[in-house]
């Protein structure tokens, strides 16, 4: 039996779990379901295509961009990544041009060896750069992270030597799950721009 408050604790599920997509869709639907209709969904996929491990976010963004959905704004793709050098400017642009944004932050992270391959969904922001000891602004009202490799030692080297297969599989699962959850909780598309 699940406790009533369990949906408020972060979900952590291995990408190889047979029902991984169903579990992620259920949790994301729960988190998006009661969103006020005047809030605009914004997906911010953080990372860079210059590092295998850190390419999870841009891969998710590129996958989501293929849907061309009017139901969310999207920042961070392989073509136009959101990374340490432009994260501040991106967040400022969102706050300037999007009315009442509800931000979903997506990023790769490092963790314990037993957690590698796990996808996490939770409330509150993701903290980009934390795995490599960088001070960057937090991103998101809710977050999705993928644990791509082991943390704690030579993080840049570890991110560079992460298996691309793992990152692509996790990115596919995250993008499909997120798009499915958004489609289930779809509300009338509202314009992104704030009135003058």
Secondary structure, 3 states (H helix, E strand, C coil): CCCHHHHHCCEEEECCCCCHHHHHHHHHHHHHHCCCCCCEEEEEEECCCCCCHHHHHHHHHHHHHCCCCCCCEEECCCCCCECCCCHHHHHHHHHHHCCCEEEEEEEEEEECHHHCCEEEEEECCECCCHHHCCCCCCECCEEEEEEEEECCCCHHHHHHCCCHHHHHHHHHHHHHHHHHHHHHCCCCCCCCCCCC
